[in-house]
Amino acid sequence: MIDSHSLEPIGTLGKPHGVQGECNARLTVDLAALFEEEERLFLFFELDALLVPFRLIGYREKSSEVSLLRFVGIDSKEAMERYSGVLLLMEKRYLEDESLEFTWEHFIGFTVFDRDGSSVGTISDLDDSTLNTLLSITTPEGQEILLPVAEDLVVDMDVARRTLTLIIPDGLLQL
């Protein structure tokens, strides 16, 4: 039996694509490498507070922001339409795979630590409307701060513990 604590949200199902049951999905994880490696990869739909497994049988990228997914048992546009907007989850054990790439959006809800191990706060939002991606972080005192982020600033990420350790330039937190 799958426990909800062993699952991690990875995106939302969108509208059907074509007539064969394929759908658009906005994912926070690039599943390409994992899909190639796993013979039977199951993703979970959250339906009426229940977690229902569906075997992924098709994965391809439509754009940098949208992937196209296909599942066993969903073979028409009409069958896929009932799942539009559904939360998509996967087992956390897969997220520890070094080959997986995450979007910054995946880290919303994670706790941020500086490289000295001090808690900065929890990521509450993301602003990627400009060239510099900014994390909106709520501090333990309830303040909102914005931190620039880039892959070079990540010291450690622990998906299981939902933590992100960053190099934060001196003085930035005192602004």
N, C-alpha and C positions, 0 to 999 in steps of 0.2 A: 504494500500500500504506500502510495506517495504521500509524504507529509508536506504541507505548504511551506514549512521552514527549509525544506531541501530544494525549493524552487526559487528562481530569480526572474523578475519581469525583464523581458528583452524587447518589447515593442508592442505594437497594436496592428491588428489586421485591418486592411483598408477595403476598398471596393474590389469586386471581381475584375479580372483581366482576361478578356476573351470568353469563350464559351465552354472550355474544358475543365473549369473548376479552379483555375489558377487565380491568385489574388495578389494585390499590391499589399506591401507591409512596410511600415517604418520601423526598422530595427535599430537597436543600440549596440548590436554585436554583428560583426561580419561572419556569417556562418559558412563561407565558402570552403575553408580548409576542413572544418569539422564535418561538413556534409560529405566531402570526398572520402574522409577516413572511416566514418561510421556506416555500418551496413544498415542498422535500424535506429535511426535517430527519431525520438519522440519529442514533440513539443506539446505544451499543454494550453488549452483554451480555458479561460475563466468564464463559465456559463452559469448564471444564477447562483453564484457563490460556490459552485462546484468546479473542481479541476478535472478536465476531461482530456486524456491523452489522444493525440493524433500523430500518426507516423508521417514524417516529412519524406516525400518522394520526388520533389522537384524544388530546386533552388537556383536562382540566377539573379544577377543584379540588373535592374532597369536603369538606375542612375546612382549617383553617389549617396542619395538619400532614400531611395526606394528599392526594395527587393521584390522579386516575384516568387511566391511560394505555392506549392501544390501538395495536397495531403491525400492519403488513402481514404477512399469512401466519399470523397467530395469530387464529383466528376462533371458538374455542370455549373453554369453561371448562377442559376437559381439556388442550387444547394449552397454555394459559397456566400450568396447575398445575406443569409441569416447570420453570418458570423462577422459581418462588417462592424468595426469598432471594438471587437473583442480583444481583451488583454491577452498577450501571448507570453508564456513562461517556459523556461527550460531548467533542467536539473543543474544545480550549482556546480556539481562535480565536473561538468563539461567546461565551465567558465575558467577553470584553472589551467586549461590548455594554453601553453605559451604561444601557440600560433594564432590565437584569437585576437582580433583587433576590436576595440570598443570605440564608440563615439563618446564625446564628452557628456552627452545627455545621459548616458548610462550611469554616471556617477552622482546624479541627483539623489539625495538622501544619504550619501556617504559622509562619514566624519573626516574632516581634514586635520592633519597634524603637520607641524613644521618639522624640519629635519632634526631638531633637538627632542622631538617626541611630545611637545606641548600641543594640546588640543586647541585648534583655531575656531572650530564650529562645524556646522552641518551645511552641506551644499543644498540650497533651496531652489536655485534656478540657474539658468545659463543664458548668457548673451553672446551669440555668435553672429550678430548682425554686422560686425565690422571685421577687419582683418585680424584683430587681436581678440581672441576668445576670452570672455570674463566669466568667472564663477561667482555667483551671488551666494555669500555664506552668511548664515545666521550664527552669531557668536553665542556662547552660553549666557551672556548678559542680555541677549535679545537684540543686539545691534546688527544691522545689515552692512556687510563690507563686500567690496568687489575686488577679486584677485585675478590678475592676468594668469593664464595658464597655457602651457605648451608641453609637448612630450619631453623636452629637455629639462623641464622643471620637476618631473615626477621622479621621486626617489624610490617609492614603493607603492604598490597597489595590492590590496588584499580583498578580493571580491567576497570571500567567505565571511570575513569580519566587517565588510563594507567600510573599509578605511582607505584613505589616500594620503600619502606623505609627500609633501611638496617642498621644494626649495623656494622660500619666500624672501625676496630681497629685503635687506635690513631697512628698517624704518617704515616699510609699507603698511604694517598693521597699526602704526601710530598716527597715520594721517587722519 
